[in-house]
Amino acid sequence: MNREIRRRTSVVGIFPNESSYIRLGTTYLMEYAEDWSVSRAYLGQESIAATLTTAA
C-alpha cells in the first residue's frame, strides 16, 4: 500500500499544500478499502438476492 501511495505521489511531483497531499492519500485508501470489502465479502450479491427472492 505504501508503495502505491509513493508511486502516485511521485507522478504528481510537487503538491501545492499539505492538504492536497492528504487528499491524494485518503482517496487511495478509500478506494483500497472499498475494493477490499467487495472482494472479501462472505456473501456475494447474487446469493443475497437469491435469499431475498426466496424469502419473499
PDB file of N, CA, C and O in Angstrom:
ATOM      1  N   MET A   1       0.816  -1.172   0.000  1.00  0.00           N
ATOM      2  CA  MET A   1       0.000   0.000   0.000  1.00  0.00           C
ATOM      3  C   MET A   1       0.874   1.254   0.000  1.00  0.00           C
ATOM      4  O   MET A   1       0.613   2.197  -0.748  1.00  0.00           O
ATOM      5  N   ASN A   2       1.895   1.263   0.827  1.00  0.00           N
ATOM      6  CA  ASN A   2       2.805   2.413   0.854  1.00  0.00           C
ATOM      7  C   ASN A   2       3.491   2.624  -0.488  1.00  0.00           C
ATOM      8  O   ASN A   2       3.716   3.756  -0.915  1.00  0.00           O
ATOM      9  N   ARG A   3       3.814   1.528  -1.138  1.00  0.00           N
ATOM     10  CA  ARG A   3       4.476   1.614  -2.441  1.00  0.00           C
ATOM     11  C   ARG A   3       3.569   2.294  -3.462  1.00  0.00           C
ATOM     12  O   ARG A   3       4.027   3.113  -4.259  1.00  0.00           O
ATOM     13  N   GLU A   4       2.280   1.953  -3.434  1.00  0.00           N
ATOM     14  CA  GLU A   4       1.331   2.556  -4.371  1.00  0.00           C
ATOM     15  C   GLU A   4       1.133   4.037  -4.080  1.00  0.00           C
ATOM     16  O   GLU A   4       1.063   4.841  -5.009  1.00  0.00           O
ATOM     17  N   ILE A   5       1.043   4.410  -2.814  1.00  0.00           N
ATOM     18  CA  ILE A   5       0.913   5.828  -2.472  1.00  0.00           C
ATOM     19  C   ILE A   5       2.161   6.590  -2.905  1.00  0.00           C
ATOM     20  O   ILE A   5       2.065   7.699  -3.430  1.00  0.00           O
ATOM     21  N   ARG A   6       3.330   5.994  -2.685  1.00  0.00           N
ATOM     22  CA  ARG A   6       4.586   6.622  -3.115  1.00  0.00           C
ATOM     23  C   ARG A   6       4.609   6.793  -4.633  1.00  0.00           C
ATOM     24  O   ARG A   6       5.045   7.828  -5.137  1.00  0.00           O
ATOM     25  N   ARG A   7       4.141   5.782  -5.358  1.00  0.00           N
ATOM     26  CA  ARG A   7       4.108   5.859  -6.825  1.00  0.00           C
ATOM     27  C   ARG A   7       3.185   6.987  -7.285  1.00  0.00           C
ATOM     28  O   ARG A   7       3.543   7.763  -8.171  1.00  0.00           O
ATOM     29  N   ARG A   8       2.009   7.074  -6.687  1.00  0.00           N
ATOM     30  CA  ARG A   8       1.059   8.112  -7.092  1.00  0.00           C
ATOM     31  C   ARG A   8       1.565   9.505  -6.763  1.00  0.00           C
ATOM     32  O   ARG A   8       1.351  10.439  -7.536  1.00  0.00           O
ATOM     33  N   THR A   9       2.228   9.657  -5.635  1.00  0.00           N
ATOM     34  CA  THR A   9       2.748  10.980  -5.283  1.00  0.00           C
ATOM     35  C   THR A   9       3.922  11.373  -6.178  1.00  0.00           C
ATOM     36  O   THR A   9       4.100  12.555  -6.473  1.00  0.00           O
ATOM     37  N   SER A  10       4.714  10.414  -6.607  1.00  0.00           N
ATOM     38  CA  SER A  10       5.830  10.765  -7.489  1.00  0.00           C
ATOM     39  C   SER A  10       5.337  11.159  -8.875  1.00  0.00           C
ATOM     40  O   SER A  10       5.999  11.929  -9.571  1.00  0.00           O
ATOM     41  N   VAL A  11       4.179  10.638  -9.284  1.00  0.00           N
ATOM     42  CA  VAL A  11       3.593  11.036 -10.567  1.00  0.00           C
ATOM     43  C   VAL A  11       3.192  12.504 -10.505  1.00  0.00           C
ATOM     44  O   VAL A  11       3.421  13.253 -11.454  1.00  0.00           O
ATOM     45  N   VAL A  12       2.596  12.915  -9.390  1.00  0.00           N
ATOM     46  CA  VAL A  12       2.169  14.305  -9.232  1.00  0.00           C
ATOM     47  C   VAL A  12       3.374  15.219  -9.094  1.00  0.00           C
ATOM     48  O   VAL A  12       3.411  16.300  -9.682  1.00  0.00           O
ATOM     49  N   GLY A  13       4.351  14.788  -8.323  1.00  0.00           N
ATOM     50  CA  GLY A  13       5.569  15.586  -8.162  1.00  0.00           C
ATOM     51  C   GLY A  13       5.494  16.534  -7.006  1.00  0.00           C
ATOM     52  O   GLY A  13       5.804  16.162  -5.874  1.00  0.00           O
ATOM     53  N   ILE A  14       5.089  17.750  -7.266  1.00  0.00           N
ATOM     54  CA  ILE A  14       5.067  18.791  -6.236  1.00  0.00           C
ATOM     55  C   ILE A  14       3.618  19.087  -5.865  1.00  0.00           C
ATOM     56  O   ILE A  14       2.774  19.287  -6.739  1.00  0.00           O
ATOM     57  N   PHE A  15       3.339  19.112  -4.569  1.00  0.00           N
ATOM     58  CA  PHE A  15       1.996  19.422  -4.087  1.00  0.00           C
ATOM     59  C   PHE A  15       1.946  20.883  -3.645  1.00  0.00           C
ATOM     60  O   PHE A  15       2.892  21.375  -3.030  1.00  0.00           O
ATOM     61  N   PRO A  16       0.848  21.582  -3.953  1.00  0.00           N
ATOM     62  CA  PRO A  16       0.767  22.999  -3.572  1.00  0.00           C
ATOM     63  C   PRO A  16       0.672  23.212  -2.061  1.00  0.00           C
ATOM     64  O   PRO A  16       1.116  24.239  -1.546  1.00  0.00           O
ATOM     65  N   ASN A  17       0.092  22.238  -1.352  1.00  0.00           N
ATOM     66  CA  ASN A  17      -0.006  22.348   0.105  1.00  0.00           C
ATOM     67  C   ASN A  17      -0.193  20.955   0.705  1.00  0.00           C
ATOM     68  O   ASN A  17      -0.374  19.972  -0.014  1.00  0.00           O
ATOM     69  N   GLU A  18      -0.145  20.894   2.021  1.00  0.00           N
ATOM     70  CA  GLU A  18      -0.225  19.607   2.716  1.00  0.00           C
ATOM     71  C   GLU A  18      -1.589  18.940   2.546  1.00  0.00           C
ATOM     72  O   GLU A  18      -1.675  17.715   2.458  1.00  0.00           O
ATOM     73  N   SER A  19      -2.649  19.737   2.500  1.00  0.00           N
ATOM     74  CA  SER A  19      -3.988  19.151   2.388  1.00  0.00           C
ATOM     75  C   SER A  19      -4.194  18.442   1.053  1.00  0.00           C
ATOM     76  O   SER A  19      -4.935  17.460   0.999  1.00  0.00           O
ATOM     77  N   SER A  20      -3.572  18.900  -0.013  1.00  0.00           N
ATOM     78  CA  SER A  20      -3.706  18.217  -1.302  1.00  0.00           C
ATOM     79  C   SER A  20      -3.001  16.860  -1.263  1.00  0.00           C
ATOM     80  O   SER A  20      -3.473  15.899  -1.871  1.00  0.00           O
ATOM     81  N   TYR A  21      -1.901  16.780  -0.569  1.00  0.00           N
ATOM     82  CA  TYR A  21      -1.194  15.504  -0.395  1.00  0.00           C
ATOM     83  C   TYR A  21      -2.047  14.537   0.424  1.00  0.00           C
ATOM     84  O   TYR A  21      -2.139  13.352   0.102  1.00  0.00           O
ATOM     85  N   ILE A  22      -2.663  15.046   1.474  1.00  0.00           N
ATOM     86  CA  ILE A  22      -3.523  14.215   2.324  1.00  0.00           C
ATOM     87  C   ILE A  22      -4.741  13.733   1.538  1.00  0.00           C
ATOM     88  O   ILE A  22      -5.163  12.587   1.693  1.00  0.00           O
ATOM     89  N   ARG A  23      -5.310  14.601   0.694  1.00  0.00           N
ATOM     90  CA  ARG A  23      -6.452  14.196  -0.131  1.00  0.00           C
ATOM     91  C   ARG A  23      -6.088  13.051  -1.061  1.00  0.00           C
ATOM     92  O   ARG A  23      -6.866  12.110  -1.213  1.00  0.00           O
ATOM     93  N   LEU A  24      -4.925  13.113  -1.680  1.00  0.00           N
ATOM     94  CA  LEU A  24      -4.496  12.049  -2.585  1.00  0.00           C
ATOM     95  C   LEU A  24      -4.347  10.726  -1.834  1.00  0.00           C
ATOM     96  O   LEU A  24      -4.825   9.690  -2.296  1.00  0.00           O
ATOM     97  N   GLY A  25      -3.692  10.761  -0.690  1.00  0.00           N
ATOM     98  CA  GLY A  25      -3.518   9.548   0.109  1.00  0.00           C
ATOM     99  C   GLY A  25      -4.835   9.004   0.610  1.00  0.00           C
ATOM    100  O   GLY A  25      -5.058   7.794   0.580  1.00  0.00           O
ATOM    101  N   THR A  26      -5.716   9.880   1.072  1.00  0.00           N
ATOM    102  CA  THR A  26      -7.023   9.462   1.578  1.00  0.00           C
ATOM    103  C   THR A  26      -7.870   8.852   0.473  1.00  0.00           C
ATOM    104  O   THR A  26      -8.553   7.852   0.693  1.00  0.00           O
ATOM    105  N   THR A  27      -7.830   9.441  -0.699  1.00  0.00           N
ATOM    106  CA  THR A  27      -8.587   8.909  -1.827  1.00  0.00           C
ATOM    107  C   THR A  27      -8.134   7.496  -2.167  1.00  0.00           C
ATOM    108  O   THR A  27      -8.958   6.615  -2.413  1.00  0.00           O
ATOM    109  N   TYR A  28      -6.828   7.281  -2.182  1.00  0.00           N
ATOM    110  CA  TYR A  28      -6.327   5.941  -2.470  1.00  0.00           C
ATOM    111  C   TYR A  28      -6.750   4.962  -1.381  1.00  0.00           C
ATOM    112  O   TYR A  28      -7.167   3.845  -1.690  1.00  0.00           O
ATOM    113  N   LEU A  29      -6.651   5.354  -0.125  1.00  0.00           N
ATOM    114  CA  LEU A  29      -7.028   4.464   0.972  1.00  0.00           C
ATOM    115  C   LEU A  29      -8.519   4.127   0.932  1.00  0.00           C
ATOM    116  O   LEU A  29      -8.899   2.994   1.227  1.00  0.00           O
ATOM    117  N   MET A  30      -9.355   5.080   0.576  1.00  0.00           N
ATOM    118  CA  MET A  30     -10.791   4.811   0.455  1.00  0.00           C
ATOM    119  C   MET A  30     -11.056   3.824  -0.677  1.00  0.00           C
ATOM    120  O   MET A  30     -11.862   2.905  -0.534  1.00  0.00           O
ATOM    121  N   GLU A  31     -10.374   4.020  -1.797  1.00  0.00           N
ATOM    122  CA  GLU A  31     -10.514   3.112  -2.939  1.00  0.00           C
ATOM    123  C   GLU A  31     -10.050   1.705  -2.568  1.00  0.00           C
ATOM    124  O   GLU A  31     -10.692   0.721  -2.933  1.00  0.00           O
ATOM    125  N   TYR A  32      -8.953   1.612  -1.855  1.00  0.00           N
ATOM    126  CA  TYR A  32      -8.404   0.330  -1.433  1.00  0.00           C
ATOM    127  C   TYR A  32      -9.364  -0.381  -0.483  1.00  0.00           C
ATOM    128  O   TYR A  32      -9.597  -1.583  -0.616  1.00  0.00           O
ATOM    129  N   ALA A  33      -9.918   0.357   0.471  1.00  0.00           N
ATOM    130  CA  ALA A  33     -10.850  -0.229   1.440  1.00  0.00           C
ATOM    131  C   ALA A  33     -12.109  -0.721   0.754  1.00  0.00           C
ATOM    132  O   ALA A  33     -12.648  -1.770   1.108  1.00  0.00           O
ATOM    133  N   GLU A  34     -12.583   0.042  -0.234  1.00  0.00           N
ATOM    134  CA  GLU A  34     -13.789  -0.363  -0.961  1.00  0.00           C
ATOM    135  C   GLU A  34     -13.530  -1.632  -1.767  1.00  0.00           C
ATOM    136  O   GLU A  34     -14.346  -2.554  -1.759  1.00  0.00           O
ATOM    137  N   ASP A  35     -12.413  -1.678  -2.451  1.00  0.00           N
ATOM    138  CA  ASP A  35     -12.066  -2.879  -3.226  1.00  0.00           C
ATOM    139  C   ASP A  35     -11.918  -4.083  -2.313  1.00  0.00           C
ATOM    140  O   ASP A  35     -12.366  -5.179  -2.650  1.00  0.00           O
ATOM    141  N   TRP A  36     -11.294  -3.887  -1.163  1.00  0.00           N
ATOM    142  CA  TRP A  36     -11.078  -4.981  -0.230  1.00  0.00           C
ATOM    143  C   TRP A  36     -12.408  -5.491   0.312  1.00  0.00           C
ATOM    144  O   TRP A  36     -12.617  -6.701   0.393  1.00  0.00           O
ATOM    145  N   SER A  37     -13.310  -4.580   0.685  1.00  0.00           N
ATOM    146  CA  SER A  37     -14.574  -5.005   1.279  1.00  0.00           C
ATOM    147  C   SER A  37     -15.453  -5.727   0.270  1.00  0.00           C
ATOM    148  O   SER A  37     -16.197  -6.636   0.638  1.00  0.00           O
ATOM    149  N   VAL A  38     -15.379  -5.339  -0.989  1.00  0.00           N
ATOM    150  CA  VAL A  38     -16.183  -6.003  -2.021  1.00  0.00           C
ATOM    151  C   VAL A  38     -15.608  -7.379  -2.336  1.00  0.00           C
ATOM    152  O   VAL A  38     -16.361  -8.339  -2.497  1.00  0.00           O
ATOM    153  N   SER A  39     -14.307  -7.485  -2.423  1.00  0.00           N
ATOM    154  CA  SER A  39     -13.697  -8.761  -2.800  1.00  0.00           C
ATOM    155  C   SER A  39     -13.663  -9.757  -1.653  1.00  0.00           C
ATOM    156  O   SER A  39     -13.563 -10.960  -1.895  1.00  0.00           O
ATOM    157  N   ARG A  40     -13.743  -9.293  -0.412  1.00  0.00           N
ATOM    158  CA  ARG A  40     -13.651 -10.174   0.750  1.00  0.00           C
ATOM    159  C   ARG A  40     -15.014 -10.507   1.353  1.00  0.00           C
ATOM    160  O   ARG A  40     -15.083 -11.077   2.442  1.00  0.00           O
ATOM    161  N   ALA A  41     -16.083 -10.164   0.669  1.00  0.00           N
ATOM    162  CA  ALA A  41     -17.419 -10.405   1.214  1.00  0.00           C
ATOM    163  C   ALA A  41     -17.676 -11.907   1.350  1.00  0.00           C
ATOM    164  O   ALA A  41     -17.336 -12.694   0.466  1.00  0.00           O
ATOM    165  N   TYR A  42     -18.275 -12.278   2.462  1.00  0.00           N
ATOM    166  CA  TYR A  42     -18.605 -13.681   2.679  1.00  0.00           C
ATOM    167  C   TYR A  42     -19.778 -14.104   1.802  1.00  0.00           C
ATOM    168  O   TYR A  42     -19.841 -15.243   1.338  1.00  0.00           O
ATOM    169  N   LEU A  43     -20.689 -13.192   1.584  1.00  0.00           N
ATOM    170  CA  LEU A  43     -21.847 -13.466   0.735  1.00  0.00           C
ATOM    171  C   LEU A  43     -21.798 -12.535  -0.460  1.00  0.00           C
ATOM    172  O   LEU A  43     -21.661 -11.321  -0.311  1.00  0.00           O
ATOM    173  N   GLY A  44     -21.911 -13.106  -1.638  1.00  0.00           N
ATOM    174  CA  GLY A  44     -21.926 -12.293  -2.836  1.00  0.00           C
ATOM    175  C   GLY A  44     -23.292 -11.691  -3.066  1.00  0.00           C
ATOM    176  O   GLY A  44     -24.268 -12.120  -2.451  1.00  0.00           O
ATOM    177  N   GLN A  45     -23.381 -10.709  -3.936  1.00  0.00           N
ATOM    178  CA  GLN A  45     -24.653 -10.066  -4.233  1.00  0.00           C
ATOM    179  C   GLN A  45     -25.658 -11.055  -4.790  1.00  0.00           C
ATOM    180  O   GLN A  45     -26.852 -10.953  -4.508  1.00  0.00           O
ATOM    181  N   GLU A  46     -25.190 -12.010  -5.576  1.00  0.00           N
ATOM    182  CA  GLU A  46     -26.087 -12.992  -6.172  1.00  0.00           C
ATOM    183  C   GLU A  46     -26.754 -13.851  -5.108  1.00  0.00           C
ATOM    184  O   GLU A  46     -27.958 -14.096  -5.175  1.00  0.00           O
ATOM    185  N   SER A  47     -25.986 -14.308  -4.131  1.00  0.00           N
ATOM    186  CA  SER A  47     -26.552 -15.162  -3.092  1.00  0.00           C
ATOM    187  C   SER A  47     -27.505 -14.379  -2.188  1.00  0.00           C
ATOM    188  O   SER A  47     -28.506 -14.922  -1.722  1.00  0.00           O
ATOM    189  N   ILE A  48     -27.199 -13.120  -1.942  1.00  0.00           N
ATOM    190  CA  ILE A  48     -28.109 -12.294  -1.132  1.00  0.00           C
ATOM    191  C   ILE A  48     -29.410 -12.069  -1.883  1.00  0.00           C
ATOM    192  O   ILE A  48     -30.487 -12.169  -1.296  1.00  0.00           O
ATOM    193  N   ALA A  49     -29.327 -11.766  -3.178  1.00  0.00           N
ATOM    194  CA  ALA A  49     -30.530 -11.555  -3.981  1.00  0.00           C
ATOM    195  C   ALA A  49     -31.367 -12.823  -4.047  1.00  0.00           C
ATOM    196  O   ALA A  49     -32.594 -12.758  -3.972  1.00  0.00           O
ATOM    197  N   ALA A  50     -30.719 -13.976  -4.185  1.00  0.00           N
ATOM    198  CA  ALA A  50     -31.455 -15.233  -4.243  1.00  0.00           C
ATOM    199  C   ALA A  50     -32.158 -15.506  -2.921  1.00  0.00           C
ATOM    200  O   ALA A  50     -33.286 -15.998  -2.912  1.00  0.00           O
ATOM    201  N   THR A  51     -31.518 -15.198  -1.821  1.00  0.00           N
ATOM    202  CA  THR A  51     -32.107 -15.405  -0.489  1.00  0.00           C
ATOM    203  C   THR A  51     -33.313 -14.488  -0.295  1.00  0.00           C
ATOM    204  O   THR A  51     -34.342 -14.918   0.227  1.00  0.00           O
ATOM    205  N   LEU A  52     -33.191 -13.233  -0.711  1.00  0.00           N
ATOM    206  CA  LEU A  52     -34.302 -12.294  -0.583  1.00  0.00           C
ATOM    207  C   LEU A  52     -35.467 -12.687  -1.473  1.00  0.00           C
ATOM    208  O   LEU A  52     -36.624 -12.532  -1.081  1.00  0.00           O
ATOM    209  N   THR A  53     -35.181 -13.193  -2.665  1.00  0.00           N
ATOM    210  CA  THR A  53     -36.233 -13.622  -3.575  1.00  0.00           C
ATOM    211  C   THR A  53     -36.947 -14.839  -3.014  1.00  0.00           C
ATOM    212  O   THR A  53     -38.170 -14.934  -3.110  1.00  0.00           O
ATOM    213  N   THR A  54     -36.216 -15.757  -2.440  1.00  0.00           N
ATOM    214  CA  THR A  54     -36.785 -16.962  -1.855  1.00  0.00           C
ATOM    215  C   THR A  54     -37.641 -16.642  -0.626  1.00  0.00           C
ATOM    216  O   THR A  54     -38.696 -17.242  -0.420  1.00  0.00           O
ATOM    217  N   ALA A  55     -37.176 -15.695   0.180  1.00  0.00           N
ATOM    218  CA  ALA A  55     -37.882 -15.318   1.399  1.00  0.00           C
ATOM    219  C   ALA A  55     -39.175 -14.560   1.104  1.00  0.00           C
ATOM    220  O   ALA A  55     -40.120 -14.615   1.891  1.00  0.00           O
ATOM    221  N   ALA A  56     -39.218 -13.864  -0.009  1.00  0.00           N
ATOM    222  CA  ALA A  56     -40.393 -13.047  -0.346  1.00  0.00           C
ATOM    223  C   ALA A  56     -41.470 -13.841  -0.960  1.00  0.00           C
ATOM    224  O   ALA A  56     -42.522 -13.297  -1.298  1.00  0.00           O
TER     225      ALA A  56
END
